[in-house]
Amino acid sequence: MSQLNSKCIMVQGTSSNAGKSIMVAALCRIYSRRGYRVAPFKSQNMSLNSYTTKENAEIAIAQVFQAEAAGLEPSHHMNPVLLKPKEDFISQVIVHGKPAGDMNFYEYQQNFRDQALEAISESLEYLKNEYDLIFIEGAGSPAEINMRDRDLANMEIAHLADADVILVADIDRGGVFASIAGTFSLLDEKDRSRIKAVVINKFRGNLDILMPGIQQIEKIIGVPVLGVLPYDHSLKIPEEDSASLSERKYRGNGDITIGVMRLPRISNFTDLDPLEYEPDIGLKLIEIGDRIGNIDALIIPGTRNTVNDMIALNEGGFSDEIRELSKKIPIMGICGGYQMLGNEIVDENLKESKYGSVKGLGLLDSVTYFGKVPKIISRSQGLLINKGFLKDIPLETITGYELHEGITEINTTKPLLKIIKGCGNTLESDYDGAIEGNIMGTYFHGIFHNYYFRRAFTDYLREKKGLKKLGFSEDPFKNSKQFSLDRLAEIVENNMDMEFVDKMVLENIKKN
């Protein structure tokens, strides 16, 4: 199609988890299919679920999913500022995909806000020069009146981008009309004028009963309700907020149960999403304070603070139980979970935590050191050189991505992978991970996204339990994202006034 001047549309919410991320993904999918060059954007995100782009830059997983919806390779410009909570109100600040430092809220707002806004403006300008349409995701609610003068994610960005705003409200949590009216009433006229329409999300009831309320709220707020989107349980969307794990993820039973430690600072939990597609696997989320119970394997996932979460495992009484279980079942650690499997986590300069060094689980003969190298951010690839109990795996090349600040030195333990691309255990070793008997660890996030690795792992559990192995055929996870994106776009197109959105899209877009 002809070259167009860019148009920005922003999706804000009446609350967190209202559906902003998936609405942006749906719109990216719809309009990219219509021939527009479309890109997602979130100026400032706070998430522990992140990803490494081809630029070896770190961004939030939500913008990766939205980029996939638009048919794009994700870029750090789609999420120029990422805040990763660490401890005691301190977050690691990621700017254009690279760490800018650990800051508390005051330091960030008083000393770094101008730099963050400069990065946001630079990325937004880049995207506007490259794409016809920019769909921008807000954060939380624009009506947080105590934070308006410090805003870097909602109305401040709408004005910066000259964006029309669609407000999404979550009816599933109740009080939807009050949340819509309250949002409008708390905004000043300048901000309120940006909102052009409202969408009600996660509806489960009878639409006829809802219609009188919709007609009244339209009169109150003076803008239309574009549609009511149904709650669809078939959608499997990557989560970026660990709070949602307890609500939705990792419930249900199977012939085989894999336990997943829900660490207090759990990160990159989408590593485990592919296991949900194994037909006979049940995932049991184990909270601090629970008992591990009867499981067939245990996964210790990534964490934003290995030292603090190792202490939490000890204080929760899990460490001895995990050591005892390791004699009977496989124990898998990913990134921070891998670091915990070793003998010690050395943090002499308090880089990771105020608590310094701690003992690990002692299941692998390894030691992790913090403060010796800058943060590793890399797309990675490795050759599986020690298969251990994965003896039947037919493909030995593993892909993933790395996001870690510690380095791990292994002693008598065998390495898991020979690095082809990336860092792995240390900058000098050329190896990643370790394996010894039932115990396995790796720095590779996304390792279970490798179909042959995942199926070999789960087939070992099936065989051990006397069940028939499934073998290797078609990956049930492979097309799942595409199905969910297509279904998401279908839901929005069928339940929303797309003609109204089309007019928003075409407004101020003029053919040269």
C-alpha positions in Angstrom: 0.0 0.0 0.0 1.0 3.7 -0.3 3.3 5.3 2.2 1.3 6.7 5.1 2.0 9.1 7.9 1.9 7.2 11.2 -1.1 7.2 13.6 -1.0 6.2 17.2 -3.8 4.6 19.2 -3.4 3.9 22.9 -5.1 1.3 24.9 -5.4 2.2 28.6 -7.3 0.3 31.4 -9.4 1.1 34.4 -7.1 -1.1 36.3 -4.2 -3.6 36.0 -5.1 -6.8 34.2 -8.0 -5.2 32.5 -6.9 -6.6 29.1 -4.7 -3.8 27.7 -1.9 -6.2 26.5 -4.2 -8.6 24.7 -6.2 -5.7 23.1 -3.0 -4.3 21.7 -2.0 -7.7 20.4 -5.5 -8.2 18.8 -5.3 -4.8 17.1 -1.8 -5.5 15.9 -3.0 -8.8 14.4 -6.1 -7.3 12.8 -4.4 -4.3 11.1 -1.2 -6.0 10.1 -3.5 -8.5 8.2 -5.1 -5.5 6.5 -1.8 -4.5 5.0 -0.7 -1.8 7.4 2.8 -1.7 8.9 2.0 -2.1 12.5 4.1 -2.0 15.7 3.3 -2.3 19.4 4.8 0.1 22.0 4.8 0.3 25.8 6.8 3.2 27.1 7.5 1.9 30.6 6.7 -1.7 31.7 7.1 -3.3 35.2 7.5 -7.0 34.8 9.7 -9.9 35.8 8.8 -11.8 32.6 11.2 -10.6 30.0 12.9 -11.8 26.8 16.1 -11.2 24.8 15.7 -9.8 21.3 17.9 -10.4 18.4 19.7 -7.1 19.3 20.6 -8.9 22.6 18.4 -6.4 24.4 15.9 -7.2 27.2 12.2 -6.3 26.9 9.0 -7.4 28.5 7.4 -10.6 27.2 4.1 -8.8 26.5 5.7 -6.7 23.8 7.2 -9.8 22.3 3.8 -11.4 22.0 2.4 -8.2 20.5 5.3 -8.1 18.0 4.5 -11.7 17.0 0.9 -10.6 16.5 2.1 -7.9 14.1 4.4 -10.4 12.3 7.5 -8.6 13.5 10.8 -9.5 15.2 10.6 -7.7 18.6 12.8 -4.7 19.2 13.9 -2.8 22.3 12.2 0.3 20.8 8.9 -1.5 21.5 9.6 -1.3 25.3 12.3 1.3 25.9 12.0 1.3 29.7 11.6 -1.9 31.7 11.5 -2.0 35.5 12.3 -5.3 37.2 11.4 -5.3 40.9 14.3 -6.6 43.0 14.0 -6.1 46.7 12.8 -3.5 49.3 11.2 -1.2 46.7 14.3 -1.4 44.5 14.0 -2.2 40.8 16.6 -2.8 38.1 16.0 -0.2 35.4 16.5 -1.4 31.9 16.7 1.3 29.2 16.8 0.3 25.5 17.4 -3.3 26.6 20.4 -2.7 28.8 20.7 -2.2 32.6 21.0 1.4 33.7 21.2 0.6 37.4 19.2 -0.4 40.5 17.0 2.4 41.9 14.3 3.0 44.4 11.2 4.9 43.4 12.5 8.2 44.6 15.9 7.9 42.9 14.2 6.9 39.6 11.6 9.7 39.7 13.9 12.5 40.9 17.2 11.6 39.2 16.4 9.4 36.2 12.9 10.5 34.9 14.3 12.9 32.3 16.6 10.2 30.9 13.7 7.7 30.8 11.5 10.2 29.0 14.3 10.9 26.5 14.6 7.2 25.8 10.8 6.8 25.4 10.7 9.8 23.0 13.5 8.4 21.0 11.9 5.0 20.6 8.5 6.4 19.8 10.0 8.6 17.1 11.8 5.7 15.6 8.7 3.6 15.4 6.6 6.5 14.0 9.2 6.8 11.2 9.1 3.1 10.4 5.4 2.1 10.8 2.0 3.3 9.7 0.2 2.4 12.9 1.5 2.3 16.5 -0.7 0.6 19.1 0.4 1.8 22.5 -0.2 -0.1 25.8 -0.7 1.9 28.9 0.0 0.7 32.5 -2.3 0.2 35.5 -4.8 3.0 35.4 -4.6 6.6 34.1 -6.6 7.8 37.1 -3.9 7.2 39.7 -4.1 10.9 40.7 -1.2 10.7 43.2 1.1 9.8 40.3 -0.1 12.0 37.5 2.8 14.4 37.7 5.2 11.5 37.4 3.4 9.6 34.7 5.5 7.9 32.1 3.1 5.2 30.9 -0.4 6.6 30.4 -1.8 10.1 29.6 1.7 11.7 29.4 2.5 9.3 26.7 -0.9 9.8 25.0 -0.1 13.5 24.7 3.5 12.8 23.6 2.3 10.5 20.8 -0.8 12.5 20.0 -2.7 9.3 20.5 -6.4 8.6 20.7 -7.2 6.4 23.7 -9.5 3.4 24.0 -10.3 2.6 27.7 -10.6 -1.1 28.6 -12.6 -2.1 31.7 -12.7 -5.5 33.3 -16.2 -6.6 34.1 -15.1 -9.9 35.6 -13.9 -8.3 38.8 -17.1 -6.4 39.3 -18.1 -2.7 39.5 -17.4 -2.1 35.8 -19.6 1.0 35.4 -18.2 2.6 38.5 -14.6 2.0 37.3 -15.4 3.6 34.0 -17.2 6.6 35.4 -14.6 6.9 38.2 -11.8 7.0 35.7 -13.4 9.7 33.7 -14.3 11.8 36.7 -10.7 11.7 38.1 -9.1 12.9 34.9 -8.8 16.6 34.0 -10.4 17.8 30.8 -7.1 17.7 28.8 -6.6 14.0 29.7 -10.2 13.1 29.5 -10.5 14.5 25.9 -8.0 11.8 24.7 -10.4 9.0 25.5 -12.5 8.3 22.4 -14.2 5.1 23.3 -14.6 2.3 26.0 -14.5 -1.5 25.7 -15.8 -3.9 28.3 -13.7 -7.0 28.7 -14.1 -10.5 30.2 -17.9 -10.8 30.0 -19.6 -14.1 31.0 -23.3 -13.2 31.2 -26.3 -12.2 29.2 -25.7 -9.2 27.1 -29.3 -8.1 27.1 -29.1 -7.6 30.8 -26.0 -5.5 30.4 -27.3 -3.2 27.7 -29.3 -0.7 29.9 -26.1 -0.1 31.9 -24.1 0.5 28.7 -26.7 3.0 27.4 -26.5 4.9 30.7 -22.7 4.9 31.0 -22.4 6.3 27.5 -24.6 9.3 28.5 -22.5 9.8 31.7 -19.1 9.7 30.0 -20.1 11.1 26.6 -18.2 8.5 24.5 -19.4 5.2 23.0 -18.9 1.7 24.4 -17.4 0.0 21.3 -18.2 -3.5 22.4 -18.3 -6.2 25.0 -15.6 -8.9 24.7 -16.5 -12.4 26.0 -14.3 -14.3 28.5 -12.6 -17.1 26.4 -11.0 -19.9 28.3 -9.4 -21.4 25.2 -6.9 -18.5 24.9 -3.4 -19.2 26.2 -1.6 -15.9 26.4 1.8 -15.4 27.9 1.5 -13.8 31.4 3.7 -10.9 32.5 2.4 -10.5 36.0 3.3 -13.3 38.4 0.2 -12.5 40.5 -1.9 -14.1 37.7 -0.2 -17.5 38.3 -2.3 -18.2 41.3 -5.4 -17.2 39.5 -5.1 -19.1 36.3 -1.9 -21.0 35.6 -0.6 -24.4 36.6 -3.8 -25.9 37.9 -5.3 -29.3 37.0 -4.2 -32.9 37.2 -2.6 -35.3 34.9 -1.2 -38.8 35.0 2.2 -37.2 35.8 2.6 -34.2 38.1 5.5 -31.8 37.7 5.9 -29.5 40.7 6.9 -25.8 40.1 8.3 -23.8 42.9 6.5 -20.4 43.0 9.5 -18.4 44.3 8.6 -15.0 45.9 10.5 -13.3 43.0 9.7 -15.8 40.3 10.6 -14.5 36.8 10.4 -15.8 33.2 7.7 -18.3 34.2 6.7 -18.5 30.5 9.6 -21.0 30.3 7.1 -23.6 31.6 4.2 -22.7 29.2 5.0 -25.5 26.7 4.5 -28.2 29.4 0.9 -27.3 29.6 0.5 -28.7 26.1 1.8 -32.2 27.1 -1.5 -34.1 27.2 -0.9 -36.1 30.4 1.1 -33.6 32.4 -0.3 -31.7 35.4 1.6 -28.8 36.8 1.4 -28.2 40.5 2.3 -24.6 41.6 4.0 -24.9 45.0 3.7 -21.7 47.1 5.9 -20.8 50.0 4.1 -22.3 53.0 2.8 -25.3 51.0 4.2 -28.8 51.1 5.7 -30.2 47.9 3.8 -33.5 48.3 3.6 -36.3 45.7 5.2 -35.2 42.4 7.1 -36.9 39.6 9.6 -34.1 38.9 10.4 -30.6 40.3 11.3 -27.4 38.5 12.9 -24.5 40.2 12.4 -21.6 37.8 14.1 -18.2 37.4 14.1 -15.5 40.0 15.0 -11.9 40.0 16.8 -12.4 43.3 18.5 -15.7 43.8 19.9 -15.0 47.3 16.6 -13.8 48.8 14.7 -16.7 47.2 17.3 -19.3 48.4 16.7 -17.9 51.9 12.9 -18.2 51.4 13.3 -21.9 50.4 15.3 -22.5 53.6 12.9 -20.6 55.8 9.9 -22.3 54.2 11.4 -25.7 55.1 11.8 -26.7 51.4 15.6 -27.2 51.1 15.8 -30.5 53.1 12.6 -31.8 51.3 14.1 -31.0 47.9 17.4 -32.8 48.8 15.4 -35.9 49.8 13.3 -35.8 46.7 16.4 -35.6 44.5 17.2 -39.2 45.3 13.9 -40.3 43.7 12.8 -37.8 41.0 14.4 -35.3 38.5 15.1 -31.8 39.8 15.5 -29.1 37.1 16.7 -25.6 37.7 16.5 -22.7 35.2 18.7 -19.6 35.6 18.3 -18.6 39.3 16.9 -22.1 40.0 20.1 -23.5 38.5 22.2 -21.3 40.7 20.3 -22.6 43.8 21.2 -26.2 42.9 24.9 -25.6 43.6 27.0 -25.6 46.7 27.1 -21.9 47.3 26.0 -18.5 46.0 28.7 -16.0 46.6 27.7 -12.3 46.7 30.5 -10.6 48.7 29.8 -7.2 47.3 26.0 -7.4 47.8 25.3 -7.1 44.1 22.3 -9.4 44.3 21.1 -8.8 47.8 21.7 -7.2 51.1 22.2 -10.6 52.7 25.5 -11.5 50.9 26.5 -15.1 50.3 24.4 -18.1 51.1 24.7 -21.9 50.9 22.9 -23.6 48.0 21.0 -26.9 47.9 24.3 -28.7 47.2 22.8 -31.0 44.5 25.4 -29.9 41.9 29.1 -29.5 42.5 29.1 -25.8 41.4 29.5 -22.3 42.8 27.8 -19.1 41.6 29.4 -15.7 41.8 27.7 -12.3 41.6 29.5 -9.1 40.7 32.2 -10.5 38.5 30.6 -9.7 35.1 28.0 -7.3 33.7 24.5 -8.7 33.2 24.4 -11.3 30.4 21.7 -10.6 27.8 21.9 -12.9 24.9 20.1 -15.1 22.4 21.8 -18.4 22.8 22.4 -21.8 21.2 24.1 -24.9 22.5 24.9 -28.5 21.7 23.5 -31.1 24.2 26.7 -33.0 25.1 25.6 -34.8 28.2 22.1 -36.2 27.8 21.9 -38.0 31.2 18.4 -39.4 31.6 17.3 -37.8 28.3 18.9 -40.7 26.5 16.3 -40.9 23.7 16.5 -37.3 22.5 17.1 -37.3 18.7 18.0 -33.6 18.3 20.9 -32.2 20.2 20.9 -28.5 19.4 19.1 -26.3 22.0 18.1 -22.7 21.5 17.1 -20.3 24.2 18.0 -16.9 25.7 20.0 -15.8 28.7 19.3 -13.1 31.3 21.6 -13.4 34.3 24.1 -11.5 36.3 25.8 -14.4 38.1 28.3 -16.8 36.6 28.6 -20.4 37.7 31.8 -22.5 37.9 31.2 -26.3 37.9 33.7 -28.7 39.4 33.2 -32.5 39.2 29.7 -32.0 37.7 29.3 -32.5 34.0 28.2 -29.6 31.8 24.9 -29.9 30.0 25.5 -27.9 26.8 28.5 -26.8 24.7 27.9 -23.2 23.8 27.5 -22.4 20.1 26.3 -18.8 20.7 25.9 -17.0 24.0 27.7 -17.1 27.4 26.5 -20.0 29.5 28.2 -20.7 32.8 31.1 -18.2 32.4 32.5 -16.0 29.7 35.5 -18.4 29.4 34.1 -21.9 29.8 32.2 -22.4 26.5 29.7 -24.5 28.5 26.3 -24.1 29.9 24.5 -25.8 32.7 25.2 -29.0 34.5 23.8 -32.5 34.9 24.4 -35.2 37.5 22.1 -38.1 37.9 18.6 -36.8 38.4 19.8 -33.2 38.8 19.9 -30.8 35.8 20.4 -27.0 35.5 20.8 -24.4 32.8 20.9 -20.7 32.1 18.9 -21.1 29.0 15.4 -19.6 29.3 13.0 -21.2 26.9 14.6 -24.7 27.1 11.2 -26.4 27.2 10.3 -24.5 24.1 12.6 -27.0 22.4 10.2 -29.8 21.4 12.6 -32.7 21.4 14.1 -31.7 24.8 10.6 -31.3 26.3 9.3 -34.5 25.0 12.4 -36.5 26.0 12.0 -35.0 29.5 8.3 -35.9 29.8 8.8 -39.3 28.1 11.4 -40.2 30.8 8.7 -39.4 33.4 6.1 -41.5 31.6 8.5 -44.5 31.3 9.5 -44.2 34.9 5.8 -44.3 35.9 5.0 -47.3 33.7 3.1 -45.2 31.1 3.5 -45.4 27.4 6.0 -42.9 25.9 4.5 -40.5 23.3 7.6 -40.3 21.1 8.3 -37.5 18.7 5.7 -36.4 16.1 4.2 -32.9 15.9 4.8 -30.3 18.6 1.5 -29.5 20.3 2.9 -26.1 21.4 4.2 -25.0 18.0 1.0 -23.5 16.7 -0.5 -22.5 20.0 0.5 -18.9 19.9 -0.8 -18.5 16.3 -4.1 -20.1 17.3 -4.5 -17.8 20.3 -3.6 -14.7 18.2 -6.0 -15.7 15.5 -8.8 -16.4 18.0 -8.0 -13.1 19.8 -8.4 -11.1 16.6 -11.6 -13.0 15.8 -13.1 -12.2 19.2 -12.3 -8.5 18.8 -13.5 -8.2 15.2 -16.8 -10.0 16.0 -17.6 -8.2 19.2 -16.3 -4.6 18.7 -17.4 -1.8 16.4 -14.4 -2.0 14.0 -15.8 0.7 11.8 -15.3 3.2 14.6 -11.7 2.0 15.1 -11.2 2.2 11.4 -12.1 5.9 11.5 -9.7 6.4 14.3 -7.0 4.7 12.3 -7.6 6.7 9.2 -7.9 10.0 11.0 -4.8 12.2 10.3 -3.4 9.5 8.0 -3.0 11.0 4.6 -1.6 9.4 1.5 1.4 11.2 0.2 
